[in-house]
């Protein structure tokens, strides 16, 4: 370049920032001179590279920040950037190359959990999980959201997945989760006996990934990644329980299993048609995946389960009982006999009671009888609260009057008693006799004869049975129509 521009040697040396002797030697030589490599400056990290290599060999995923905290007390005075660049170069050189493996129809499925944050259910915040099963050949996917990852929910999701696919693969691949394997030391594996019992019923063979080898179940990992990016991300509607289940099933059928899969370049639903004949059949009866717990009823005839309390018949207070809980109901047993059933509640701190469980107890507990009677009376409506305050101000014997009023509810129904209460409030007439007279007068106007109450002395609990409330407005409408027709005829 200098010769072409006819520059002097001193100018070339200035521009190239080298000595004139170097320029002169270069001009006299037919080949460009080799640049002598300078001495490499020692790094502050050199004394610690052996320790770092050993740690990365033992724990390949160990963060550079952890290593930095370990070598700093040993005397390392360099920057974090030097360590990070060295750790990155070591990992880059040790990145593993994997084979792409395809399985035959009906041979393998892969299962895993996805943690999906939390969901608000009433007064409680519950963890939300997603169970995912993917058939290895067809990539057909099943997903189900749950509020726990306990063994019973894990098995129940399996059963639902098997029903969805219409069969079972010969082998299923898992992580080393506690619901499947209790302990593992190399090839010595101790499986969860309850899970192995379940596998024996459905005749599949559980297989485990090697520790730290999530790539071995890459098909279900890819499925979870797809669920996060396509279904959960950018949802316009906030996640709600149990609506998320219906949304997931719709997305599974209308999107996930009918898309062109990125690896197979086919729709999973189409490949599944080839795989389905190779699946093993299902047993004649489902495996019982209920949550089974032994509990003891407390002094109030209540049992505790999953953050809430549920009532049992009062005669079972202090007794040991057995709970069998599904996703939607709780059944309670005593000596293999079912004694109570409740709808399962996923809030926390709730008391779920069945009033029939306390029949017969109230007659023996006067104070409890009054409290329960007052609660039942207040549940009639807002006018009942106002009427109760009025009875308190008139110094009436509340237990007696409340009992008589609730007897009217039992005999005549909630609607007639409420009508009588609202009428009595207009005239500030407080007390059970006033209400009963109003009810009897109204019934007499409608031509309803009074029938004496039935009392069964040998079965006092039967006497307390309530009459099922009926809607009487239909009959009122009929009477109004007849009155209108008579008036028309007379006119």
Residue, then its C-alpha position, 0 to 999 in steps of 0.5 A: x500500500x505504501x509503495x503504491x502511494x509512494x509514501x516514505x518509510x517514516x510515514x508508513x511506520x507512523x501509519x502502521x505504528x511500527x518501527x522503520x526497521x520493521x518497515x524496511x525489512x518488510x519492503x526488502x522481503x518477498x513474503x510478509x514477516x511473521x509476527x512473533x507471539x508475545x508472552x501470554x499474561x498470566x490470569x488471576x484465575x489460573x491457580x483455581x482452574x483445577x478446582x473449577x474443572x473438578x467442580x464442573x466435572x462433578x456438577x455440570x450445571x453448577x452456576x458460575x456465581x456459586x463457584x465465584x463464592x467458593x473460590x473467593x475465600x480461597x484468595x481469588x481477587x479477579x473479576x466475575x467476568x473472567x470466571x464466567x468466560x472461563x466456565x462458558x468456554x469449558x461448558x461449550x467444549x463439553x456440550x453433549x451430542x444426542x441421537x434422535x430416537x424414534x419408538x414403534x407404535x404402542x411401545x412407549x409413553x412419557x409422563x411429567x408434571x408442569x408447575x403452573x403457579x397458583x389459582x384462587x378458589x374462594x378464600x384459598x390460594x392453591x398450587x396449580x399443576x398440570x399432568x401431561x402424558x405423551x405417546x412417544x410414537x404419535x405425539x398424541x397428548x393428554x393433559x389435566x390440571x390438578x391442585x396437588x401432585x400427590x400419589x392419588x391424583x397422579x394415579x387418577x390422572x393416569x386412569x383418565x389418560x388411559x381412558x382418553x387413549x383407549x389403551x395403555x402403552x407397554x412402557x411409560x417413562x418417568x422422572x425420579x419423582x417420589x410418587x414413582x421411586x422412593x430411593x435410587x442409588x445408581x441402578x439400585x432402584x426402590x419403586x413406590x409399592x403403591x405405584x407398582x401395584x397400580x402398574x400391575x393392574x394396567x400391565x405396563x412397565x415403569x421406566x426411569x430416566x437417568x438422574x439429571x437426564x431430562x433429555x431422555x423424555x424430551x417428547x413430554x418436555x416439548x409437550x409441556x413447553x408447548x402447553x406453556x407457550x401456546x395454551x397458558x401464555x397470553x390467556x385473555x381469561x384469568x385462570x379459574x378453577x375448575x374452568x381451566x379443565x374445560x378450556x384445556x380439553x378444548x385446546x387439546x382436541x382443537x389445537x394440540x392434537x390436530x396441529x402439524x407436529x414440528x418433528x413428525x410433520x404429521x398431525x398427532x391425531x393421524x399418527x394415533x390412528x396407526x398407533x391405537x391398535x397396538x395399545x394394550x387393553x384396559x381392565x374391566x374395572x378402574x383402579x381405586x385411586x381415592x385418597x384414603x386417610x384414617x381420621x378421628x372425629x372430634x368432640x363436635x362430630x367433625x373430621x379434618x381433611x385438606x384444610x376443612x372440616x366435615x360433619x359426621x353423625x353425632x354418635x360417631x364423635x371421638x370415633x376413628x373413621x376412614x375417609x375416601x376422597x375423590x376429586x369431587x366428593x368425600x365419603x366417610x366410613x365406619x367399619x366398612x359402612x358409609x356413614x356420611x358423604x360431602x361434596x369436596x370443598x377446595x377452600x380453607x377453614x370451611x365447616x361443611x355440615x349436614x343438619x341431619x347429622x345432629x338430629x337427636x343431639x339437640x334434644x339433649x343439649x339445651x344450650x346447643x339446641x338454642x344456638x342451633x335454633x337461632x342460627x336456623x331462624x336467622x337463615x330464614x331471611x333479613x326480616x327474621x333478623x329484625x323480628x328476633x331483635x323485636x322479640x329480644x326487646x319485649x323480654x320474651x323467653x326466646x328459646x320457647x318462642x324460637x322453638x315454636x316458630x321453627x315448628x311452624x316452619x317445619x309444619x307450614x313451610x318457610x314461605x308462609x312463616x316469612x309472610x307472617x313475620x313481615x305482616x307482624x312487623x307492620x304491627x310490631x306484634x312479636x311472639x310465636x302465638x301471633x305468627x301462628x294465628x296469622x298463618x292459621x287465618x291465612x290458611x283458613x281463608x284459602x280453605x285449608x283445614x288444620x291437621x294436628x302434628x304427628x308425634x312419634x314418641x318412640x322415634x323423636x328424631x322422626x318428629x323433627x323431619x322437615x316438610x320439603x318446601x313447595x312453591x305455592x305460587x302456582x296455586x295462587x295463580x290458579x285461584x286468581x284465574x278462577x276469580x277473574x273468570x267468575x267476575x267476567x261471567x257475572x259482568 
